[in-house]
Amino acid sequence: MAPNPIPLSPARLAASRIRLHAGESAFRESSATIVMPTASAAFLNPVQEFNRDLSVLAIRAWSEMIDEDMKRKWTARMEKKRLNGGVNGQGGRKRRAKDAGKGQEEGSKKVKADNGEPEAPVAESSAAGAAAAAAAAAGAAGAAEAPPSAAPQQTESAPQASSSGSAATPQVQDSLAAPAQEATAPRYYPFRFTVLEALSATGLRSIRYAREIPLLKHVIANDLSASAVVAMKRNVALNFPAGRPIEEWVPDREAEANEAARELTEDEMMELENGGTLAQVDATPAPPLESESEAASASAAIHPDCKIKINESDALDVMYSHRHPGLRYQVVDLDPYGSAGPFIDGAVQSVADGGLLCVTCTDTAVLAANNYPEKAFALYGGSCTRNEYCHEVALRLVLHSISAAAAKYGRHIKPLLSLSIDFYVRLFIQVDTAPIEVKQLASKTGLVYTCSYCHNFHEQRLGRSTETHGKKGGATIKYQNGGGPPAAMAAGGRCEECGSSYLAAGPMWLDPIHDPDFANRILEVLERDPSRSKTAPRIRGMVGTAAREIADSPFYFVPAKVSGLMHAESPPFVAVASALLNAGFSVSRSHCQPGSIKTNASRAQCYDIWRAWIDQGHPVKVEGMAEGSPAKKLVTKERGELAGKVNFEEHPEARKLAAKDDTGKAVRYQQNPLPNWGPGTAAIRPAKGSKPQEKK
């Protein structure tokens, strides 16, 4: 469901030099206001807004964690120097003697800027120029920025005083000591970072990043389409007008509430439905859109200190031109229409060490089904099968594609949060350069054999690593090929539970797909100001569920579907969870599907619980099943050791898993999707030399 357009004051439009054209309206999402065709407003529906809300919170959480880690290390270095007598020039005798013997060289050092060109040299100060050093330090404090690395080196302290040819008298030294120490006192500079939004379209996401992420240095809003660049310039000018003071960039809450609370009249709604626009200004209707003139006007209306840098180029060209470690972005955000596959290779090379890679794929028809296994293999390097846990398979296929692409360049990934959301997947991944970690990739990747009927599965990792310790305590890691096929499949390659055939899926990522600490940090950032995120209840529910997922269980099952396989009465969720918990297994929910359960019990053990349920007063009419059918084999299979020990007595933790949030503060799963909840129509870029035409 698209949001209602909002009226814009003539003063605000005039300040940004924006004029609404026929068929255009203004829309607000969180802190950003954009102008776009009314017919395209479906892209602003709550499902898409959830993606942007989550991304803002994830980048904020990541940047704060990096900043805290850097500050902790910087504080430790300062404390170590203090203990060694090296802070503020107050060194011990040995250090002063060493410095006096070696002398101190004056020079300058160059700092690489984000574009790779050196900035002006930073001259080292001396005792004789203490006053000048103090002024320079004060000026540099506001201008100093971190180099383009996810973990830049912080300025620890100003250079110590050096001899200037003529020795100063003790009185002069004493008089200069206090101001010199104050001027050279070490100072921590917060972590600043750059973001590349490779496929920006309207610029809405970049505008929100610039407004809502405190530690952001700047964001590059890139798009290949000339018309998209014109739209971005108009929207950026609307949100960051040149004539508006910087402190007013943060929108007024009360004004926002009044603006958003205004209800449209029936005449206005009728006009919008007919493809018109709101009469938001009393000006004469704007002439037809002239891209170059309007873009130039909008560019001139953007505040010079705006954090958004608009770029018109191919996303791959931008990423490949920033592969050098000194030019990389700390955050790369890919949110294409369809598959992110073509952009992954460039993305893993252009993100800095320790940086954050944000990836969206909306082609779940390819990733989470068996309709196009050849397409999935071509795009992601792995195939998929139809099963009840197909949405988690989709996440693991994308992770495998990213990890394999990064490994070619000696880089490895750490999944921080991987979510299956309605019709798309969204992943937040940390990338680092560490060839030794790349050697572990084969042991984190594997094939999954899935039964075509009951979805019983077995994983086969492609590699294994064995760590041995020598007599002197040194550790040696040996890397070998993975073993196979799985022992349970060795006899005939048929499912040992129902006798059906197995289907192979993968290769895919088989290690954990979430970092609970990162997920909990997102929730912490959210709770500081939940009113900023319209989709806060769902973020609480989905991210909270993901944070509690079992790490050592690759897939989930849905009790109702298992009961359907056996033609049995479905046991309550609490009963199934209690039986697993009472048997000593771990249990959690999965964020991917309502009613799902993740456990470290095998599928054979789970099916034993159902057979015990059938035996304990919930019989199945076996005589009505076809002889040799998979369902009959499932029900009549010889009971395992667990079947006779199953205890359905309610477990306290099971009730907690099943509990619903009646306060409305947390929503685990999407309920009753609204109109236009799915993906919109893909943008069509006209061929060179042709004029853009409106779709009829």
LUMVOSE-475748 format. One line per field, with one value per residue (C-alpha): residue number from 1; chain; x, y, z. Coordinates in nm, 2 decimals. Layout:
<atoms>
seq = NUM/...
mol = A/...
east = X/...
north = Y/...
up = Z/...
</atoms>
This chain:
<atoms>
seq = 1/2/3/4/5/6/7/8/9/10/11/12/13/14/15/16/17/18/19/20/21/22/23/24/25/26/27/28/29/30/31/32/33/34/35/36/37/38/39/40/41/42/43/44/45/46/47/48/49/50/51/52/53/54/55/56/57/58/59/60/61/62/63/64/65/66/67/68/69/70/71/72/73/74/75/76/77/78/79/80/81/82/83/84/85/86/87/88/89/90/91/92/93/94/95/96/97/98/99/100/101/102/103/104/105/106/107/108/109/110/111/112/113/114/115/116/117/118/119/120/121/122/123/124/125/126/127/128/129/130/131/132/133/134/135/136/137/138/139/140/141/142/143/144/145/146/147/148/149/150/151/152/153/154/155/156/157/158/159/160/161/162/163/164/165/166/167/168/169/170/171/172/173/174/175/176/177/178/179/180/181/182/183/184/185/186/187/188/189/190/191/192/193/194/195/196/197/198/199/200/201/202/203/204/205/206/207/208/209/210/211/212/213/214/215/216/217/218/219/220/221/222/223/224/225/226/227/228/229/230/231/232/233/234/235/236/237/238/239/240/241/242/243/244/245/246/247/248/249/250/251/252/253/254/255/256/257/258/259/260/261/262/263/264/265/266/267/268/269/270/271/272/273/274/275/276/277/278/279/280/281/282/283/284/285/286/287/288/289/290/291/292/293/294/295/296/297/298/299/300/301/302/303/304/305/306/307/308/309/310/311/312/313/314/315/316/317/318/319/320/321/322/323/324/325/326/327/328/329/330/331/332/333/334/335/336/337/338/339/340/341/342/343/344/345/346/347/348/349/350/351/352/353/354/355/356/357/358/359/360/361/362/363/364/365/366/367/368/369/370/371/372/373/374/375/376/377/378/379/380/381/382/383/384/385/386/387/388/389/390/391/392/393/394/395/396/397/398/399/400/401/402/403/404/405/406/407/408/409/410/411/412/413/414/415/416/417/418/419/420/421/422/423/424/425/426/427/428/429/430/431/432/433/434/435/436/437/438/439/440/441/442/443/444/445/446/447/448/449/450/451/452/453/454/455/456/457/458/459/460/461/462/463/464/465/466/467/468/469/470/471/472/473/474/475/476/477/478/479/480/481/482/483/484/485/486/487/488/489/490/491/492/493/494/495/496/497/498/499/500/501/502/503/504/505/506/507/508/509/510/511/512/513/514/515/516/517/518/519/520/521/522/523/524/525/526/527/528/529/530/531/532/533/534/535/536/537/538/539/540/541/542/543/544/545/546/547/548/549/550/551/552/553/554/555/556/557/558/559/560/561/562/563/564/565/566/567/568/569/570/571/572/573/574/575/576/577/578/579/580/581/582/583/584/585/586/587/588/589/590/591/592/593/594/595/596/597/598/599/600/601/602/603/604/605/606/607/608/609/610/611/612/613/614/615/616/617/618/619/620/621/622/623/624/625/626/627/628/629/630/631/632/633/634/635/636/637/638/639/640/641/642/643/644/645/646/647/648/649/650/651/652/653/654/655/656/657/658/659/660/661/662/663/664/665/666/667/668/669/670/671/672/673/674/675/676/677/678/679/680/681/682/683/684/685/686/687/688/689/690/691/692/693/694/695/696
mol = A/A/A/A/A/A/A/A/A/A/A/A/A/A/A/A/A/A/A/A/A/A/A/A/A/A/A/A/A/A/A/A/A/A/A/A/A/A/A/A/A/A/A/A/A/A/A/A/A/A/A/A/A/A/A/A/A/A/A/A/A/A/A/A/A/A/A/A/A/A/A/A/A/A/A/A/A/A/A/A/A/A/A/A/A/A/A/A/A/A/A/A/A/A/A/A/A/A/A/A/A/A/A/A/A/A/A/A/A/A/A/A/A/A/A/A/A/A/A/A/A/A/A/A/A/A/A/A/A/A/A/A/A/A/A/A/A/A/A/A/A/A/A/A/A/A/A/A/A/A/A/A/A/A/A/A/A/A/A/A/A/A/A/A/A/A/A/A/A/A/A/A/A/A/A/A/A/A/A/A/A/A/A/A/A/A/A/A/A/A/A/A/A/A/A/A/A/A/A/A/A/A/A/A/A/A/A/A/A/A/A/A/A/A/A/A/A/A/A/A/A/A/A/A/A/A/A/A/A/A/A/A/A/A/A/A/A/A/A/A/A/A/A/A/A/A/A/A/A/A/A/A/A/A/A/A/A/A/A/A/A/A/A/A/A/A/A/A/A/A/A/A/A/A/A/A/A/A/A/A/A/A/A/A/A/A/A/A/A/A/A/A/A/A/A/A/A/A/A/A/A/A/A/A/A/A/A/A/A/A/A/A/A/A/A/A/A/A/A/A/A/A/A/A/A/A/A/A/A/A/A/A/A/A/A/A/A/A/A/A/A/A/A/A/A/A/A/A/A/A/A/A/A/A/A/A/A/A/A/A/A/A/A/A/A/A/A/A/A/A/A/A/A/A/A/A/A/A/A/A/A/A/A/A/A/A/A/A/A/A/A/A/A/A/A/A/A/A/A/A/A/A/A/A/A/A/A/A/A/A/A/A/A/A/A/A/A/A/A/A/A/A/A/A/A/A/A/A/A/A/A/A/A/A/A/A/A/A/A/A/A/A/A/A/A/A/A/A/A/A/A/A/A/A/A/A/A/A/A/A/A/A/A/A/A/A/A/A/A/A/A/A/A/A/A/A/A/A/A/A/A/A/A/A/A/A/A/A/A/A/A/A/A/A/A/A/A/A/A/A/A/A/A/A/A/A/A/A/A/A/A/A/A/A/A/A/A/A/A/A/A/A/A/A/A/A/A/A/A/A/A/A/A/A/A/A/A/A/A/A/A/A/A/A/A/A/A/A/A/A/A/A/A/A/A/A/A/A/A/A/A/A/A/A/A/A/A/A/A/A/A/A/A/A/A/A/A/A/A/A/A/A/A/A/A/A/A/A/A/A/A/A/A/A/A/A/A/A/A/A/A/A/A/A/A/A/A/A/A/A/A/A/A/A/A/A/A/A/A/A/A/A/A/A/A/A/A/A/A/A/A/A/A/A/A/A/A/A/A/A/A/A/A/A/A/A/A/A/A/A/A/A/A/A/A/A/A/A/A/A/A/A/A/A/A/A/A/A/A/A/A/A/A/A/A/A/A/A/A/A/A/A/A/A/A/A/A/A/A/A/A/A/A/A/A/A
east = 0.00/0.15/0.16/-0.06/0.11/0.19/0.15/0.46/0.47/0.55/0.84/1.00/0.96/1.10/1.40/1.49/1.40/1.17/0.85/0.60/0.51/0.19/0.15/0.40/0.35/0.56/0.60/0.76/0.93/1.08/1.31/1.32/1.08/1.10/0.91/0.83/0.55/0.24/0.21/0.54/0.44/0.41/0.78/0.72/0.51/0.57/0.76/1.01/1.02/1.11/1.42/1.53/1.45/1.65/1.94/1.97/1.97/2.22/2.47/2.44/2.49/2.80/2.95/2.91/3.06/3.36/3.40/3.38/3.64/3.88/3.83/3.90/4.23/4.32/4.27/4.48/4.76/4.74/4.75/5.05/5.23/5.13/5.29/5.60/5.61/5.54/5.23/5.24/5.61/5.68/5.91/6.12/6.50/6.58/6.34/6.45/6.81/6.73/6.54/6.82/7.08/6.88/6.76/6.42/6.35/6.10/5.89/5.55/5.33/5.07/4.73/4.54/4.20/3.90/3.97/4.32/4.50/4.72/4.59/4.81/5.11/5.06/5.37/5.51/5.52/5.81/5.84/5.92/5.60/5.37/5.12/5.10/5.07/4.77/4.60/4.67/4.54/4.22/4.17/4.25/4.01/3.71/3.86/4.03/3.87/3.94/4.11/3.91/3.94/3.70/3.97/4.17/4.46/4.37/4.59/4.75/4.94/5.10/5.48/5.70/5.90/6.23/6.55/6.56/6.93/6.94/6.86/6.58/6.63/6.47/6.23/6.12/6.07/5.86/5.65/5.58/5.54/5.17/5.04/5.26/5.13/4.77/4.82/4.98/4.73/4.62/4.26/4.05/3.88/3.55/3.53/3.40/3.30/3.18/2.89/2.84/2.47/2.54/2.19/2.02/1.71/1.53/1.80/1.56/1.79/2.09/1.89/1.79/2.15/2.27/2.00/1.99/2.34/2.55/2.90/2.85/3.12/2.94/2.74/2.78/2.44/2.51/2.29/2.34/2.01/2.03/1.66/1.73/2.02/1.79/1.54/1.81/1.93/1.58/1.52/1.85/1.79/1.44/1.60/1.92/1.85/2.13/1.95/1.88/2.12/2.28/2.12/1.78/1.85/1.71/1.34/1.11/0.91/0.59/0.59/0.64/0.35/0.12/0.22/0.18/-0.15/-0.33/-0.60/-0.67/-1.01/-1.22/-1.15/-0.77/-0.79/-0.99/-0.74/-0.45/-0.63/-0.67/-0.30/-0.30/-0.11/-0.21/-0.24/0.03/0.15/-0.03/0.22/0.15/0.19/0.55/0.66/0.76/1.06/1.39/1.65/1.96/1.82/1.63/1.93/2.15/1.90/1.86/2.24/2.28/2.01/2.19/2.37/2.75/2.80/2.55/2.68/2.54/2.75/2.55/2.72/2.60/2.79/2.77/2.77/3.04/3.27/3.24/3.32/3.60/3.77/3.77/3.94/4.27/4.28/4.32/4.01/3.76/3.43/3.35/2.99/2.87/2.49/2.34/1.96/1.89/1.56/1.61/1.94/2.25/2.46/2.62/2.74/2.88/3.23/3.28/3.12/3.36/3.66/3.54/3.45/3.72/3.86/3.62/3.36/2.99/2.84/2.46/2.29/1.93/1.80/1.44/1.45/1.31/1.13/1.48/1.64/1.36/1.21/1.30/1.14/1.47/1.76/1.97/1.92/2.00/2.33/2.42/2.36/2.47/2.69/2.44/2.11/1.80/1.52/1.16/1.12/0.97/1.29/1.36/1.38/1.67/1.83/1.80/2.00/2.27/2.30/2.36/2.61/2.79/2.80/2.95/3.20/3.32/3.37/3.56/3.78/3.93/4.09/4.21/3.91/3.66/3.31/3.13/2.75/2.62/2.25/2.07/1.69/1.43/1.17/0.85/0.95/1.33/1.64/1.85/2.20/2.45/2.80/3.14/3.43/3.80/4.13/4.28/4.41/4.45/4.07/4.00/4.14/3.84/3.59/3.56/3.48/3.20/3.05/2.87/2.59/2.26/2.07/1.70/1.43/1.18/0.89/0.95/1.23/1.47/1.82/2.19/2.47/2.80/3.07/3.32/3.62/3.74/4.01/4.18/4.39/4.67/4.90/5.27/5.48/5.57/5.21/5.22/4.90/4.90/4.59/4.55/4.31/4.15/3.86/3.53/3.40/3.09/2.83/2.66/2.65/2.27/2.25/2.51/2.26/2.09/2.06/1.70/1.56/1.58/1.26/1.01/1.21/1.18/1.47/1.71/1.77/2.10/2.11/2.40/2.69/2.57/2.70/2.65/2.80/2.60/2.41/2.37/2.58/2.36/2.57/2.51/2.14/2.10/2.29/2.04/1.76/1.95/1.99/1.62/1.50/1.68/1.43/1.17/0.95/1.20/1.12/0.77/0.83/0.98/0.74/0.84/1.21/1.18/1.01/1.21/1.56/1.49/1.38/1.69/1.92/1.78/1.80/2.01/2.35/2.43/2.11/2.11/1.73/1.39/1.06/0.69/0.49/0.17/0.36/0.52/0.17/0.05/0.32/0.20/-0.17/-0.18/-0.35/-0.11/0.03/0.03/0.34/0.41/0.38/0.64/0.88/0.83/0.91/1.23/1.34/1.25/1.47/1.76/1.77/1.79/1.49/1.42/1.20/1.31/1.24/1.18/0.83/0.55/0.51/0.86/1.10/1.48/1.64/1.97/1.78/1.80/1.50/1.48/1.45/1.19/0.98/1.02/0.84/0.55/0.53/0.52/0.24/0.05/0.11/-0.01/-0.37/-0.37/-0.39/-0.37/-0.57/-0.29/-0.53/-0.64/-0.28/-0.15/0.09/0.45/0.35/0.60/0.34/0.28/0.65/0.69/0.41/0.50/0.87/1.03/1.04/1.38/1.52/1.38/1.02/0.97/1.11/0.92/0.76/0.50/0.47/0.49/0.83/0.86/1.08/0.83/0.56/0.80/0.86/0.49/0.40/0.26/0.33/-0.02/0.12/0.19/0.55/0.69/0.57/0.76/0.60/0.42/0.04/-0.22/-0.01/-0.16/-0.21/0.11/0.31/0.52/0.79/0.69/0.76/1.13/1.25/1.30/1.60/1.54/1.80/2.05/1.91/1.54/1.31/1.16/0.80/0.54/0.39/0.03
north = 0.00/0.33/0.62/0.92/1.22/1.51/1.88/2.09/2.45/2.70/2.83/2.49/2.43/2.77/2.72/2.40/2.53/2.23/2.24/1.96/1.83/1.67/1.32/1.39/1.41/1.45/1.16/1.13/0.83/0.88/1.19/1.21/1.38/1.29/1.39/1.11/1.01/0.92/0.60/0.47/0.53/0.15/0.14/0.32/0.05/-0.07/-0.39/-0.17/0.08/-0.21/-0.27/0.09/0.12/-0.19/-0.08/0.25/0.07/-0.19/0.06/0.27/-0.04/-0.15/0.20/0.23/-0.11/-0.01/0.32/0.17/-0.09/0.17/0.40/0.11/0.03/0.40/0.43/0.13/0.27/0.60/0.43/0.23/0.54/0.71/0.43/0.46/0.83/0.92/1.14/1.52/1.51/1.41/1.12/0.95/0.99/0.70/0.82/1.18/1.07/0.85/1.13/1.37/1.13/1.05/1.40/1.47/1.52/1.77/1.67/1.62/1.33/1.30/1.15/0.98/1.13/0.93/1.00/0.87/1.20/1.33/1.62/1.91/1.80/1.82/1.99/1.87/2.13/2.23/2.39/2.72/2.72/2.60/2.88/2.81/2.44/2.51/2.71/2.45/2.17/2.36/2.40/2.04/1.91/2.01/1.91/1.58/1.28/0.91/0.76/0.52/0.21/0.05/0.06/0.38/0.48/0.75/1.05/0.95/1.26/1.56/1.53/1.61/1.93/1.94/2.15/2.46/2.53/2.77/2.62/2.79/2.90/2.70/3.00/3.00/2.62/2.64/2.92/2.72/2.38/2.42/2.55/2.31/2.01/2.13/2.18/1.84/1.65/1.34/1.35/1.07/1.14/0.94/0.69/0.84/0.63/0.65/0.46/0.36/0.32/0.17/0.17/0.47/0.54/0.82/0.87/0.81/0.56/0.79/1.09/0.88/0.77/1.13/1.24/0.95/0.81/1.03/0.89/0.91/1.11/1.10/0.87/0.83/0.80/0.64/0.54/0.47/0.63/1.00/1.04/0.88/1.13/1.42/1.28/1.24/1.60/1.73/1.52/1.60/1.97/1.93/1.78/1.98/2.32/2.57/2.84/2.64/2.63/2.29/2.26/2.27/1.96/1.75/1.76/1.91/1.63/1.83/1.97/1.61/1.48/1.76/1.72/1.34/1.35/1.56/1.34/1.37/1.48/1.27/1.51/1.48/1.10/1.09/1.31/1.08/0.77/0.93/0.99/1.35/1.53/1.74/2.11/2.17/2.51/2.80/2.84/2.79/2.43/2.35/2.30/1.96/1.82/1.93/1.70/1.91/2.25/2.10/1.90/2.21/2.41/2.14/2.10/2.47/2.45/2.17/2.28/2.27/2.08/1.81/1.46/1.32/1.30/1.22/1.02/0.90/0.59/0.22/0.06/-0.20/0.08/0.26/-0.04/-0.17/0.17/0.16/-0.18/-0.03/-0.06/0.32/0.39/0.14/0.23/0.13/0.03/-0.09/-0.12/-0.32/-0.31/-0.40/-0.49/-0.87/-1.05/-0.89/-1.16/-0.94/-0.69/-0.92/-0.95/-0.57/-0.53/-0.77/-0.59/-0.23/-0.27/-0.19/-0.44/-0.48/-0.30/-0.38/-0.52/-0.49/-0.70/-0.74/-1.00/-0.99/-1.30/-1.54/-1.73/-1.84/-1.87/-2.03/-2.28/-2.55/-2.39/-2.25/-2.45/-2.37/-2.00/-2.02/-2.20/-1.95/-1.65/-1.78/-2.09/-2.33/-2.49/-2.52/-2.76/-2.73/-2.79/-2.63/-2.46/-2.31/-1.95/-2.04/-2.22/-1.89/-1.71/-1.97/-1.97/-1.60/-1.63/-1.89/-1.67/-1.38/-1.59/-1.76/-1.43/-1.28/-1.58/-1.52/-1.21/-1.35/-1.21/-1.39/-1.30/-1.30/-1.30/-1.05/-1.08/-1.27/-1.22/-1.37/-1.09/-1.14/-1.15/-1.07/-1.15/-0.89/-0.97/-0.77/-0.91/-0.81/-0.85/-0.88/-0.97/-1.28/-1.55/-1.79/-1.77/-1.83/-2.18/-2.26/-2.18/-2.54/-2.66/-2.40/-2.49/-2.80/-2.99/-3.07/-3.38/-3.34/-3.61/-3.53/-3.62/-3.58/-3.32/-3.53/-3.39/-3.47/-3.22/-3.30/-3.04/-3.00/-2.98/-3.04/-2.89/-3.07/-2.89/-3.08/-2.96/-3.05/-3.14/-2.78/-2.66/-2.52/-2.57/-2.70/-2.71/-2.97/-2.91/-3.21/-3.29/-3.36/-3.72/-3.85/-3.95/-3.92/-4.26/-4.26/-4.24/-4.50/-4.78/-4.72/-4.34/-4.36/-4.18/-4.40/-4.25/-4.28/-4.45/-4.16/-4.03/-3.76/-3.43/-3.24/-2.87/-2.64/-2.57/-2.34/-2.18/-2.42/-2.21/-1.97/-1.70/-1.45/-1.28/-1.25/-0.96/-0.76/-0.84/-0.73/-0.41/-0.33/-0.37/-0.15/0.13/0.09/0.14/0.47/0.63/0.38/0.66/0.71/0.37/0.32/-0.05/-0.08/-0.36/-0.58/-0.51/-0.60/-0.93/-1.04/-0.93/-1.06/-1.39/-1.41/-1.33/-1.63/-1.88/-2.19/-2.15/-2.52/-2.61/-2.54/-2.57/-2.56/-2.75/-2.67/-2.91/-2.87/-2.98/-3.28/-3.39/-3.36/-3.59/-3.86/-3.78/-3.73/-3.49/-3.20/-3.17/-2.82/-2.61/-2.62/-3.00/-3.04/-2.79/-2.95/-3.30/-3.18/-2.98/-3.27/-3.49/-3.26/-3.09/-2.71/-2.54/-2.20/-2.04/-1.94/-1.59/-1.73/-1.88/-1.86/-2.17/-2.30/-2.47/-2.50/-2.78/-2.97/-3.29/-3.49/-3.53/-3.90/-3.80/-3.54/-3.81/-4.04/-3.77/-3.78/-4.15/-4.13/-3.87/-4.12/-4.41/-4.20/-4.16/-3.99/-4.29/-4.27/-4.49/-4.68/-4.91/-4.61/-4.55/-4.70/-4.99/-4.87/-4.50/-4.26/-4.16/-4.52/-4.59/-4.28/-4.39/-4.76/-4.73/-4.91/-4.68/-4.55/-4.54/-4.19/-4.29/-4.47/-4.19/-3.90/-3.68/-3.42/-3.26/-2.88/-2.73/-2.37/-2.27/-2.40/-2.17/-1.88/-1.97/-1.99/-1.67/-1.39/-1.02/-0.88/-0.53/-0.47/-0.38/-0.69/-0.86/-1.17/-1.24/-1.04/-1.05/-1.00/-0.83/-0.50/-0.41/-0.34/-0.53/-0.71/-0.57/-0.29/-0.28/-0.27/0.06/0.06/0.25/0.38/0.31/0.58/0.84/0.75/0.97/0.82/0.72/0.67/0.33/0.32
up = 0.00/-0.11/0.14/0.09/-0.07/0.16/0.08/0.04/0.13/-0.15/0.06/0.08/-0.29/-0.37/-0.14/-0.32/-0.67/-0.72/-0.93/-0.93/-1.28/-1.40/-1.24/-0.96/-0.58/-0.27/-0.03/0.31/0.46/0.81/0.79/0.40/0.16/-0.21/-0.53/-0.77/-1.02/-0.83/-1.03/-0.89/-0.53/-0.47/-0.42/-0.09/0.06/0.41/0.30/0.11/0.40/0.64/0.43/0.46/0.83/0.90/0.69/0.87/1.21/1.09/0.96/1.27/1.49/1.28/1.29/1.66/1.73/1.51/1.68/2.03/1.94/1.80/2.10/2.33/2.15/2.14/2.51/2.58/2.37/2.55/2.89/2.78/2.67/2.99/3.20/2.98/3.04/2.68/2.70/2.66/2.62/2.98/2.91/3.17/3.19/2.96/2.70/2.72/2.69/2.40/2.22/2.29/2.15/1.84/1.79/1.64/1.27/1.15/0.86/0.73/0.65/0.39/0.45/0.17/0.10/-0.01/-0.37/-0.34/-0.38/-0.10/0.12/0.23/0.45/0.82/0.96/1.30/1.57/1.79/2.14/1.99/1.79/2.06/2.01/1.64/1.70/1.94/1.67/1.41/1.64/1.70/1.33/1.25/1.51/1.31/0.97/1.06/0.90/0.91/0.60/0.39/0.60/0.83/1.10/1.04/1.26/1.51/1.58/1.91/2.01/1.86/1.80/2.09/2.11/1.92/1.97/1.75/1.73/2.02/2.36/2.55/2.91/3.19/3.25/2.89/2.90/3.21/3.07/2.75/2.92/3.02/2.68/2.49/2.69/2.64/2.27/2.22/2.45/2.27/2.13/1.99/1.66/1.61/1.33/1.01/0.71/0.35/0.19/-0.17/-0.27/-0.61/-0.74/-0.60/-0.82/-0.64/-0.38/-0.09/0.08/0.05/0.19/0.49/0.55/0.54/0.78/1.03/1.06/1.29/1.21/0.83/0.64/0.31/0.08/-0.29/-0.46/-0.79/-1.08/-1.45/-1.56/-1.65/-1.55/-1.21/-1.15/-1.23/-0.98/-0.72/-0.76/-0.72/-0.41/-0.25/-0.31/-0.15/0.17/0.18/0.03/0.00/0.18/0.49/0.79/0.86/1.20/1.04/0.84/1.12/1.06/1.32/1.48/1.54/1.18/1.05/1.25/1.14/0.78/0.78/0.98/0.72/0.56/0.19/0.07/-0.16/-0.45/-0.39/-0.37/-0.70/-0.87/-0.75/-0.87/-1.21/-1.24/-1.13/-0.86/-0.56/-0.60/-0.35/-0.48/-0.63/-0.91/-1.28/-1.39/-1.46/-1.82/-1.95/-1.77/-1.92/-1.76/-1.81/-1.71/-1.41/-1.30/-1.31/-1.12/-0.85/-0.82/-0.76/-0.49/-0.29/0.03/-0.03/0.30/0.21/0.28/-0.04/-0.36/-0.67/-0.94/-1.28/-1.38/-1.42/-1.07/-1.17/-1.31/-0.98/-0.77/-0.99/-0.98/-0.60/-0.56/-0.42/-0.04/-0.01/-0.22/-0.08/0.08/0.43/0.34/0.00/-0.04/-0.32/-0.36/-0.73/-0.89/-0.91/-0.86/-0.70/-0.87/-1.14/-0.88/-0.62/-0.76/-0.77/-0.43/-0.25/-0.39/-0.32/0.04/0.30/0.55/0.83/0.62/0.58/0.26/0.24/-0.02/-0.14/-0.38/-0.49/-0.72/-0.46/-0.74/-0.85/-0.50/-0.30/-0.54/-0.79/-1.09/-1.22/-1.08/-1.38/-1.33/-0.96/-1.04/-1.31/-1.08/-0.74/-0.82/-0.65/-0.72/-0.50/-0.44/-0.33/0.04/0.35/0.44/0.10/0.22/0.44/0.15/-0.05/0.22/0.22/-0.16/-0.16/0.12/-0.08/-0.38/-0.19/0.00/-0.31/-0.49/-0.20/-0.16/-0.51/-0.37/-0.04/0.15/0.38/0.50/0.84/0.81/1.07/0.99/0.71/0.67/0.44/0.42/0.22/-0.15/-0.10/0.11/0.29/0.42/0.62/0.59/0.72/0.48/0.57/0.40/0.56/0.33/0.62/0.69/0.32/0.36/0.59/0.31/0.18/0.53/0.56/0.23/0.11/-0.06/0.10/0.00/0.05/0.04/-0.24/-0.01/0.36/0.33/0.54/0.47/0.50/0.45/0.29/0.35/0.07/0.30/0.65/0.87/1.15/1.42/1.59/1.87/1.88/2.18/2.23/2.22/1.86/1.66/1.30/1.08/0.81/0.53/0.35/0.12/0.27/0.31/0.14/0.06/0.40/0.58/0.59/0.21/0.14/0.09/-0.24/-0.22/-0.09/0.21/0.51/0.65/0.36/0.08/-0.17/-0.38/-0.27/-0.46/-0.44/-0.36/-0.34/-0.29/-0.02/0.30/0.60/0.89/1.10/0.92/1.21/1.47/1.78/1.92/1.61/1.60/1.96/1.89/1.62/1.87/2.12/1.86/1.77/2.13/2.17/1.94/1.81/1.67/1.39/1.24/1.13/1.10/1.45/1.57/1.29/1.33/1.70/1.61/1.31/1.43/1.78/1.65/1.43/1.73/1.92/1.64/1.70/1.53/1.48/1.31/0.93/0.87/1.03/1.00/1.04/1.26/1.06/0.74/0.91/1.03/0.67/0.55/0.79/0.75/1.13/1.36/1.42/1.77/1.93/1.89/2.26/2.27/1.99/2.14/2.49/2.36/2.20/2.51/2.75/2.53/2.58/2.24/2.18/2.02/1.87/1.62/1.27/1.14/0.79/0.84/1.09/1.31/1.23/1.47/1.46/1.66/1.67/1.66/1.34/1.11/1.21/1.57/1.49/1.31/1.61/1.81/1.56/1.58/1.95/1.92/1.70/1.94/2.24/2.14/1.80/1.56/1.18/0.95/0.79/0.60/0.39/0.26/-0.06/-0.01/-0.04/-0.03/0.14/0.39/0.50/0.53/0.74/0.98/1.00/1.02/1.31/1.61/1.71/2.06/2.12/2.04/2.36/2.57/2.43/2.70/2.59/2.93/2.89/2.93/3.06/2.76/2.52/2.64/2.60/2.24/2.16/2.35/2.14/2.19/2.26/2.31/1.95/2.02/1.83/1.52/1.42/1.08/0.81/0.86/0.59/0.32/0.19/-0.17/-0.37/-0.11/-0.37/-0.60/-0.84/-1.22/-1.32/-1.45/-1.83/-1.96/-2.31/-2.58/-2.67/-2.89/-2.82/-2.62/-2.30/-2.34/-2.07/-2.04/-2.13
</atoms>
